[in-house]
Amino acid sequence: MLGRTGEKLAAIGLGTWRIGGGMTPDYSMDKEAVEAIRYAVELGMTHIDTAEIYGGGHAEELVGEAIKAFPREDVFITSKVWHTNLRYDDVLKACERSLKRLQTSYIDLYLIHWPNPSIPLSETMKALERLYKDGKIRYIGVSNFSVSQVEEARSHLSQTDIVANQVEYSLYERSIEKDLIPYCLETGVTVVAYSPLGRGRLIRELSIGRSRRIRVLREVAETYSKTPIQVALNWVIWKENVVTIPKSIRKEHLEENVGAAGWRLSERDYKRLADAWASGRK
């Protein structure tokens, strides 16, 4: 679920960072990218995450092209406004550009990509609430916000509330566990985890396969007849208010990723993996 909205949100969605380029457009894999996004939706990964900065806007264009194949209400689109566009008028203009690239009349979830201390958060939230009132966005969220920043953002809204905070979370990066995840659970804010495989570290470590924690991961995977990647992703979404958005355009990886949902690690195995990674690479 998305916060307390009653909106169903796929536990495993699709991230689009570096699909269509990094910070500038790359058109060399457009056909493959569109096909991959469509295949992901067909598999049930109906939450597609993108941003105006991804590929200089080209990622949004690819998402827009891909979702033409489906009824709009069957796909949940998240996009983000970049931290340099957080003035009131800039937020409105950025959203209009994203809507045009996505070829849609509304964005399901619109996030502040990064906080910007040089621009009053009250000004940004006022613009987001205007977009919400106008039906341009259905829900408001943030990304890379601390507990205090989420609290401040919420304080500037009167018609709706923050429903999501997108942050980095994986077996490798767990700093949000102490304060942010409990706070979000208490306040009805969904945590959307990006880089759930440790920015590729897990894949690299699996290829070497000598550490104790990788042995533990493989043992747990064998217990559930799952792959190590599926177990690592299931670990990320184990807490009830956490979903994730791994990125891939390879069909076999999309199939593997979606197989991380629909089952649950036991508490014992969840803690076993947490302890293995907490002890470091040995």
N, C-alpha and C positions, 0 to 999 in steps of 0.2 A: 504494500500500500504506500501511497505518497502522503506522508505525514498523517494528518487526521482528515484528509479530504474525501476518503472513500474511493479515490482513484486507484485502480490497479496499475502497478508499475512492475515491469519484468525484472526479476531478480538479477538476470544477466542481460544487459543491454549491449549496445555497440558503440564504442568510441570511434571518433573519426580524426583524431590528431594524426597528422602526416598522411592522411588520405587526401589526395589532391594538392600535396605540397606541405612544406613546413610553415614558414611565415610568408612565403610567396607562392604563386600558383605553379603547379606541375601538372601538365595535361597528358603526360605520357601513359598513364594507366587509367584513363577515364572509363573506358568500357569495362575493364575488370572491376573497378571500384563500384560502379553502378550495379553491376551484376552481384557483387558481394553484398552490398547493402540490401538489395532485394532478397537475396538468399537468406540473409540474417533474419529479416522480417518473417519470411516463410517458415523459418525454423522456430519462431516464437520470440526472437530478440526484438521486440517491437519498440523498445526505447532506444532511440537514436540520438546520441549526444554530439553536438557540433559547436562551432563558435565563429564569430565574424572574423577572427584573426587566423583561423586555420586555413592554410593555403591562400592567405590574402582574400578570403571569402569564397574560394573555389570549392572548399569542402561543403559549404552550404549549397552551392550550385549542384554538386553531385548528389547530395541528399535530396534536394528538390526534384531532380530528374528521377531518382530511384523511387520515391514514394508515389509518383504518378501511377504506379502499377497497383496501388491499393486504395481502398476507401480511406479518406483522410482520417476518419475517426479510429481507424485500426492501427494507426501509428502515433506514437508519443514522441514529439520532437522537443529536445532541449537545445537552446542556443545561449550564447553568452555575449555580453557587451564588454569590450576591452576597457582596461583601466584608464586609458586616456580619453575615453568618450563618456565620462560620468557626469558632465554638466547636464542640466535639465534638457536643453534643446538638443544636445549631442546624443543623449540617450534616445530621444524620440526619433532622431534622424537615423541612428544606428539600427534601431529596430525596423524602421521602414526599409532600409537597405537589406537587412536579413530576410524580411518577409518577401521581398522581390526575388532574392536569390533562391530562396526556398520554394518559391512559387506557391505560397499558401497565404490565406487570409489571417492566420493566427499562429502563434508559437505556443506550444503547450506549457513549457516551463522556460522562463527567461532569467538568467543568472548574471550577477555582477561577477566577472571573471576573476578579478583580483581587487582587493581594497586599495583605495588611493587616498592617503591621508591629506593630500593637498586640495581635495575637493570635498566639501561638506557632504556627509552621507545623507543628511536630511534632504538635500537637493536631488540627489540620485534617487532616493526612495520616492520622493514626490513624483518624479518622472515615471518611475515604474508603476506607481499606483495609477497614474493617468493612463498608461497603456493598458493596465488591467481594467479600468473602468470603461475604456473604449473598445474592449474586446480584442485588442491586438495580441494580448498574452493571457493565458488562463491562470497561470500560477507564477509567483515570484520566489526566487531563491538567490543564493549567494554561492561563492566558491572561494576556497582558501581563506575563510573567515575564522577567527578565533571565537571563543565563547563570548567575550565582551563585545566583539564586533557584531556577532549575530544579535546579541541583546540590543545593541544600539540600533541596528537596522530594523528590528521588530518595533522598537519604540517610535519610529517615524511612520508607521503604517496605521491607518485608521479603518480602512475598508476590507483589508485582508491580512494575511500573515505570511511570514517566511515558511516555506514548506520543505526546503531542501538546502543542504550545504554540501557542495562537491569538494572533496578533499582527497589527498593521497593517502592510501591505506593498503597495506599488504603485510605478509609475514615479515617483511624487511622494514617497513615503516609503520610503527605502531604508536607514535606519539599522541595520537588523538584518543587513545583508549582511556586515559586517566580522567580527562575532563570533558572533552568535546562529545564523545559518543554518549556518555550518561546524560549530559545536558540535552542533547538532541532527542534522546529517548523520552526524557521527562517532558519536554516542550512540544513533542509531536513534529520534529524536524527529521526528515529522512536524510541519512548520510549516503551520498553517492560516491563510491570509492573509485578513484582513477589510479592508473598504474598498479593494478592488483597483483601483477607478477613481478613487482619490484623493478620496473623500468627495464625488463629483460634480464635482470640478474638471475632469476630462477631458471630461465631457459639455459643461460650460460652455465650455471652451476650444475644443472641436470646433465649437461653434455660432458662434464668432468666426472661427476658422480661419486666422489670419494669421501665427502664429508659425512659426519655422523647424522646431521640433520637431513641430508638427502636420503640416507638409508632409512631413517624414520619415515620420511614422506613416502618412499616407495613401499614400505611395509604397510602403512595405512592405506595407500591406494590399492594394494593387492587385497586387503581385507574387504573393501567395498567393490571390487572389480571395476575400479575407475583408474584413470590415468593420474599421474602426479599433478599435472596442470589442473585437472578437474577438482582434485582434492584441495589444492591451494586456493582456487576460486571459491569453492564451497566454504572453506575456512573464513574467507573475507566476508561472505554473506551470512555467516552463522548467526550473528546478532540480529534480532528481529527488525531493527530499523536501518539495516545496511543493504544496499544494492550495489552493483558494480557495472563498469562499462569497458571491458577489455576491447582492444582494437585488433582487427585482423581483416585481410581481404582474401585469405586463402580458405577455400571451402572446407577443407579437412580441419582447419583450426576453428572455424565457426562451429562446425559440428561438435568438436571437442568442447568448446566453451559452453555451448548450450547444455551439454551433458553434465555441467557442474550444478545445475538446478534440478529441483524435483526430488531431492533426497537431502539428508542432513547427517553430518558427522555426529557421533556420540559426544557427550561432554568430555568423556575420558580422552578420546582421540583429538578433540579440539585442543584440550589443555596439553596433550602430549606434543602436538606440533608447536603450540605457543612456547612451551618450555624449550623445545629443541632449537628454535630460532633465537630465543632469549639468551641461550648459552653461547651463541656465536658460532662462527664457522670453525668446526674442528674435524 
